[in-house]
Structures are given as C-alpha cells and as structure tokens.
Amino acid sequence: MTKAKRARFTIVEGGPKQEPLRPLTTLDLFCGAGGITEGFREAGYHCLYGNDMMKEAIETFAFNHPEAIADNRPIEEVDPAEVRVRLGIAPGELDVLVGGPPCQGFSINAPERFLDDPRNKLFRHYAKFLAEFRPKAFVFENVPGLLSFGDGKVFSQIQSEFSKLGYQLSARIMFAAHYGVPQERWRLILLGSLIGEPIKHPEPTHWATGRANFRGGRDMIFQLTNADSLAPAVNVHDAISDLPRLEMGEGAEEVGYTYEPHSGYARMMRNVDGITFNHYAAKLSKQNKERMKHVPPGGSWRDIPHELLPAGMQRARRSDHTKRYGRLHPDGLSGTMLTKCDPHWGTVFLPDQNRTLTVREAARFQSFPDTYRFLGSRVSQYEQVGNAVPVLMAKAIAMSVREYLEVSKKNDEESKAVAHG
C-alpha cells in the first residue's frame, strides 16, 4: 500500500501564480483521522505530531500525514515535555496547537468540580501541552453544547484556565456550510493568541442556512445579511454526483472514476490520478430495503407506512427523530455526518440510488479530498469520518490564524528595527 499523495487542489484554473506559503508548524491532539490537520496542511502548515487513542484512526492519520509523528498512546500517558524534546523545539517556537478533547466527561451536575473531576483529564492534558509548548496560537474545537453545560460555568472555567496561561481568547460557533462544506454541522471554535489582539474567526464565504440544534450561543453565530456577496451553498448533487454509481454490495476500497465532475467542488475534491478510495455500498436488511422504497428525496421515516416501521418508531411523535430513515435531497445540504451509517439514526439514503452512503461519499460531505484514504474496518472508517472536523472549515480557520501570525511577525520585526535604531 502506497502512501497518500500530497496533492493540492484548486477550483480556478489559470490566473496569477501565488507565492508559496511560509511553512508553519502544528501539533494535533485528539487528532482522529486528521480532519483539522488536513485543513491546516492545505493552508500551508506542517504537522509535527498527532495523538489519538483510537488505533485505526491514528493509522489513517499516519498514512495520510507521514511527515508527522503519530502517537497512539492515551493522552494521560504522554509527557508534553518528552514530546517537545523529541521534536527538538523550544517553548514558544511552535506556531499552533490544535485539537478537540472529547467532552463525554463534562459534568453538568457539579460544574464547580469540573477541573478536578478525573473524567476530565483530557481537557487538562490539552492545557498541559499549552503550558509546555507555549504555542503562538491555539485552536480548541468542540460541540456547541459545551456552552450549556453547567449553565455556562464549564466553558467559563475552560476560558479562565487558558487566560491564566496568557492567551487572548475569541469564540464563535461556526457553521460548516458557510465555508463551502456541503453539510449541516455546527462546531464551537475557541481561538487563542499569545500576543496581540484576539484572532478573528474567518468570515463566511458561502450563503447557507441550517437549524441550530443546540441551546445557548446563538449570539456567537455569524449572521448573514447579503446573499449576493457570497457564493451559493455547495449542495448534495454538487458534492457526490460524479462518484461511481453503485448497487448494494458493489464497489471496492479502490475505484476509478466513471463520470465527469459537474461542479467546482467535485473538481476540487478529485484525485488527478483518476481513482479514489473507500467507495463500497453496504447491503441492507430486507426490512430496510422495503422501508427505503417509500422515502422520497428530502423525506424521512414519516413517509414509511406505519406497519413497516420498527416498533419503537411506531410509537414516536411525528415531530421527533426528523432525520431517521431520511433520504438526501440533491438541492440541499447533507445532515451532520454520523459515526455510523445506519438509517435508523440519520439521513443516509442516496437521493437517486437505493442504497446508503459509502465512506467516500460521507468523506466528500466532510470535504476530505479523494486522495485521502481511510484505513481499518468499514465500521471504523465511518466512525473516523463522522468524528472529523470538516477539512474546508479547518482550512478557513487555518488561514485566519496564518494571517494573525504573519501580522504578528511583521509587527515584531518592525518593533525590533525601531529599537535598534
């Protein structure tokens, strides 16, 4: 198996050549399959180290980012000082620390004991890396629901800990579709800067709307006012219509393209070598095959005859579980990519094919380029894709952080010049 090719993609052909970006360095904690690192790589960053405790995810990360040290140890067993010495960098030399500690241990019942709760050591280890490396900036991502834990006290304590380390903070809830990702996905993004003003989050580039399915933080969402100034949202058809059509049970871990791309997004995603990976259509049970026949594009379990529904769904209110047994609409966004491709849990039926999403189609909705190959079992591949941060959203964040770092570097050089006369 060969290593993934490090291709760069662009929608626009021709035009003026851009100057190469100054390489910046990152560390990625809780890196998973590498969505954030891939977005930062496309923005010209070089990842030095990634850590995740999921074996197959770190294998995928290592395969696609062979330049980085890939560490599969639990973060609790990792000494940040040991990592820094191994990398040969001094405190303050790292450009950016990125990562999103899982939030399952956050306690809403005892927020005052949040930082002392042993279940929350993951967050505390992120803070330890900050203290050891003293990066110029950091990106901390999590679910928007973090804002509502403990009536906001938990997030306030997180901010307090980062501020004590000397970082200026800025927080936003970002909608992936605002950055050209064909998916409804909300993420809380906290940015930290060690010097100067707080880092500004990237402004939306695409007009898209979605239902905010979380409490709190509505004032932290970008409010769009002028559709004419933004590109249209990338829809389901734009995202996956060029991938090979499959029947259930067809496909392979490596397949060649059979259709021409019909959108700028598809051209940006495609592998110039004419092949992609992880495109296999799973078989469905007899019951789910029958249920799927009744669901139109944009429809859901409500369109399935009552007698065909699972017993639990037969008792459900029609206002509940709006995404279950859903079929994607070609003109809309996909729902949030889940960690399993199960029609009982979400919208996974294709708009014009009677089957569920392949791993590659799910990866397209997460804006992973087609060169990006997921390793491990198919169940694990879906989990890796679903857990990832959308690549294009990560790239937009990376470019905003890069702008901050470039301005800070310029200001520092000017200050030194003035000081030396």
C-alpha positions, -999 to +999 in steps of 0.1 A: +000+000+000+015+033-010+013+065+010-013+090+001-002+116-024+001+152-012-018+168-040-030+204-037-064+213-052-079+244-067-112+252-084-098+280-106-075+271-135-050+296-148-046+330-133-017+345-115+007+322-096+007+326-059+038+328-038+045+297-017+031+300+018+056+302+046+056+268+064+041+270+099+041+242+124+012+225+143+006+198+169-028+180+168-042+164+200-071+141+198-064+142+160-086+113+150-083+106+112-068+141+107-095+164+095-080+195+112-045+186+102-056+181+066-073+216+065-042+231+080-019+213+056-039+227+027-033+261+042+005+255+042+011+242+077+034+213+086+021+190+113+049+177+136+029+154+159-006+139+163-020+119+191-052+098+194-061+067+214-082+051+186-058+027+168-074+027+134-078+065+134-042+070+141-033+046+114-053+067+090-037+098+103-002+084+099-009+071+064-021+104+051+003+126+071+036+106+071+056+137+079+041+138+115+049+116+145+017+096+151+013+086+187-014+060+196-009+063+234-037+076+257-031+112+263-028+106+300+004+086+294+020+113+273+045+138+288+044+171+269+080+178+278+091+145+264+073+152+231+088+187+229+123+174+235+118+147+209+107+173+184+137+195+192+118+227+196+120+253+224+089+267+242+074+294+221+087+280+188+055+261+179+031+281+158-003+264+166-017+237+189-049+223+175-074+198+189-107+190+204-108+170+236-139+147+238-165+161+261-182+130+275-168+136+309-180+171+313-203+172+343-234+194+343-243+184+378-211+195+395-195+222+373-176+237+402-156+205+404-151+204+367-113+207+366-109+182+395-132+155+380-109+126+369-131+121+339-120+155+325-082+148+324-084+150+286-090+187+288-064+192+315-038+175+293-046+199+264-038+227+289-006+210+299+005+209+262-002+247+260+018+253+292+048+233+279+049+244+243+037+279+246+025+280+210+019+313+194-018+304+189-042+275+195-074+261+181-098+244+205-129+228+189-158+211+205-196+207+203-217+238+207-235+220+236-204+227+257-217+262+262-248+250+280-230+226+304-235+238+340-253+269+328-222+281+311-199+276+341-179+248+325-170+268+294-162+298+316-137+277+336-121+265+303-116+301+292-103+310+327-076+283+325-065+294+291-064+331+301-042+322+331-017+309+306-016+343+290-038+338+259-062+363+244-094+344+235-121+346+209-150+321+205-175+315+177-200+288+168-192+281+131-215+265+106-195+243+082-217+251+051-206+288+055-172+277+043-181+255+013-188+223+031-219+205+018-231+196+053-252+210+082-226+209+110-221+233+139-188+235+159-177+256+188-143+271+179-122+288+205-091+306+193-062+317+215-034+341+207-003+346+229+005+381+218-015+409+203-052+411+198-076+381+198-076+361+165-106+368+143-127+339+130-129+335+093-159+353+077-184+331+058-177+326+021-210+308+012-247+315+017-262+287+037-288+283+064-294+255+089-313+248+121-292+253+152-300+222+173-283+234+205-291+256+234-271+288+240-246+306+219-270+319+193-252+353+196-219+336+187-231+326+152-223+346+121-254+364+109-256+365+071-273+395+055-263+397+019-266+366-003-253+384-033-219+389-017-214+352-010-211+320-031-241+297-031-240+267-008-225+235-021-253+210-022-256+172-022-256+170-060-225+192-063-207+171-037-212+135-049-229+132-083-196+125-101-188+094-080-194+060-095-230+048-091-233+015-072-258-012-064-258-025-029-228-049-025-208-031-052-177-010-050-142-015-035-116+001-014-101+015-046-122+025-076-118+045-108-140+075-118-167+067-143-183+102-146-170+137-153-172+162-125-202+186-128-193+211-102-163+231-090-165+213-057-162+179-073-132+191-094-115+204-062-121+170-044-110+147-072-077+128-074-057+137-106-047+101-108-083+091-116-090+069-086-105+072-052-109+050-022-134+036+003-163+035-021-183+004-013-221+003-010-232-018+020-261-042+018-293-035+037-316-058+055-348-069+038-369-047+061-348-016+054-348-022+017-386-021+018-387+010+040-363+028+017-386+024-013-412+047+004-389+076+012-386+104-014-357+128-017-359+150+014-382+126+031-378+106+063-395+078+084-428+097+083-431+086+046-428+049+055-461+030+060-469+026+098-468-012+097-433-012+082-418+010+109-398-005+138-419-009+169-402+020+187-408+043+157-444+033+155-449+049+190-429+081+181-444+115+176-442+127+140-423+158+152-395+136+167-364+120+151-368+141+120-336+127+103-342+090+108-347+068+077-340+100+057-332+104+020-308+132+010-322+159-013-299+168-042-305+205-038-300+206-001-272+200+024-264+167+039-272+163+076-244+161+101-222+131+093-227+105+120-202+079+133-223+051+118-241+047+085-274+033+099-308+045+085-323+042+120-301+070+132-300+095+103-303+106+067-281+081+049-302+071+018-289+084-015-312+109-034-312+089-066-299+055-057-315+029-035-286+024-010-268+041+018-238+064+017-204+049+011-175+060+033-162+081+003-195+099-001-195+106+036-159+119+033-170+142+004-196+157+028-167+163+052-147+179+024-119+153+026-101+152-008-104+119-028-067+112-022-074+108+015-077+071+023-093+057+055-079+025+070-094-001+092-127-019+092-156-002+073-174+004+106-143+022+119-140+042+087-175+056+091-166+064+127-134+082+117-152+103+091-181+112+114-158+123+142-137+145+120-137+183+117-147+193+081-115+199+062-126+231+044-138+247+076-105+238+093-087+253+063-106+286+067-097+287+104-061+280+095-059+309+070-073+333+097-047+320+122-020+324+095-030+360+089-027+367+126+007+351+128+020+369+097+009+402+110+023+395+145+056+385+129+057+417+108+049+439+138+076+422+159+102+427+132+093+464+129+094+468+166+129+453+167+140+475+139+129+506+157+145+495+189+178+491+171+176+525+155 
